[in-house]
Amino acid sequence: MPTEKPKIIFVADNELIERLDDFRFENRINTRSEAIRRLLNEALKKYERKAHGK
């Protein structure tokens, strides 16, 4: 099933990919894409709380 969601290309060094994979496996996340989505979502929530003084 092709997805209609926008795609981005993400380039990272080996160390960051290893850290991402560690996070993924420790949290039983099926794909790198899902791990990146979760991490970005959490980072953006923290950023938004800080930016809005919450």
N, C-alpha and C positions, 0 to 999 in steps of 0.2 A: 504494500500500500504506500504509494508516494505521499509525502506530506506537502501541504501548501504553506507551511510555516516558513518564514524567512530563515535563511542560513547565513552563518558567518564563518569565516576561516580563522582559526586560532592557532598561532604559532607560539611554541614554548620550548624551553631547553629541556634536556633530559631530566634534570633534577626536579623541575616543576611537574613534569609528567609523572615521575615516580611518586611524588607527594600526592598528586591527584589520584593516582591508582591506589595508593595506600588508603586514602580517605574513602575512596569508592569501595574497596574490599572490606574495610572495617565497618562500613555502614550498609553493606550488602546492597549496593546500588548497581543495577544491571549494566549501565553504559557510562562512558566518560561524559557524554552529552548531558545526561541527567545529573551527574555529579557536578558538572560545571554550572548547570542551572541552579541547583540547590545552593552551591557556594555563592554564586552571584546574588541570588535572592537574599540570602542572609546578610551579605556584605552591604547590599543596597538598603535593606531595612535599617541596619545600624547607622549608615550614612544619613539616611533621611531623618532618623530620630535625632541625631546630632545636629544636623542642619536646621531642624525645626525646633530645637531646644526641648525635646521631649525626653 
